[in-house]
């Protein structure tokens, strides 16, 4: 069913393409040529406007991506600093514990 619908759509698109080609091929007067040119210029302007919007959107997305990457790097650096601080604290606690254990064993002897 989906394949049939897809094929029907392709046929319609091909028909429309053929009709458009026939329309352009059948231009016979200056007035028709002016109308066709006016249409094409309108399409060109529309395309340029769309291109400009897409370019602006792309630039905004790139800037946003850059900001997110910068924030990610800052967070990674912060996590690295926290891990280093944690390891240092752990080392200090282990040393203090070892000193207590050694002190107790020294007292017991």
N, C-alpha and C positions, 0 to 999 in steps of 0.2 A: 504493500500500500504506500509506504514512504517512498519506495523506488519509483512507483508510478507517478506519484505527485512530483517527485524531483524531475523525472523525464518530461512531464507536462509543463513544468515551469521552464525547463530548458527550451522546449519547443516554442513557448510563448516569447521567451527572450530572443530566440533566433528570429521569430516572426517580426517582433518589434524592431530588431536590428535591420532586417530586410526592408521593412517599411520606412525606417528612417533613411536608409541608403537610397531607396526609391524616391523619397521626398527630395533629398539633396540632388539626385540625378535629374529630377524633373523640373528644376528651377529653370525658367525660361525668360522671365522678364526682370528688368531692373528692380521693380517694386518687390518681387519675390526675393531677389538677391539681397536687397536692403533689409527685408524682414529677417532673412536667414542670418545676415551679418549682425543685426541687432540682437538676435537670439544668442548667437555665438559669443558676442561681447558680454552679454549678460551672464552667460555661463562662465566665461573667463573671470569676470569680476567676482562672481560667487565662489569660484574655485580659489581665487587669490585671498578672499576674505577667510574662507575655511582654512587655507594653508596658514594664514597669519595666526588664526586662533589656535590651530594645532601646534604651531611653532612656539607660541607663547605658553601653551599648556606643557609642552615638552620642557621648555626652559624652567618653568616653575617646578615641574617634577624633578628635574635634575638638581635644582637648588635644594629642594626638600630632601632628596636622597643624600646629597652632600652633607646637609645638616644632621641627618640621622646617622650617617657614617661617623661624623665628628663626635656626636654624642655617644655612639657605641664605643669609640676608641677611648673617650674620657671615662666611661663606665668600666671598661676593661682595665685601664690604668688604676682606677680607684679600687677595683677588686684586687688587683695585684698588690697595691699598697696595704689593703686590709689583710690579705693573706700573709704578707711579710710581717706586719705588726702582730698578727695572731701567732705566727711561728716564734717570733721573739718573746712574746708573753709566755708561750708554752715552754720555751727553753728556760726562761727565768724561773717559772714555777717548778719545772723538773729539777733545776739546780737547788732551789730552796728546799724542795722535798728531800733531795739527796743529802743536803747539809743536815737536815733534821734527823734523817735516818742515821747518818754517820755520827751525829752528836749523841743520839740515844745509845747507839752501840758503844760509843766511847765511854759514856757514863756507866753503862752496865759492866764494863770490864773492870 
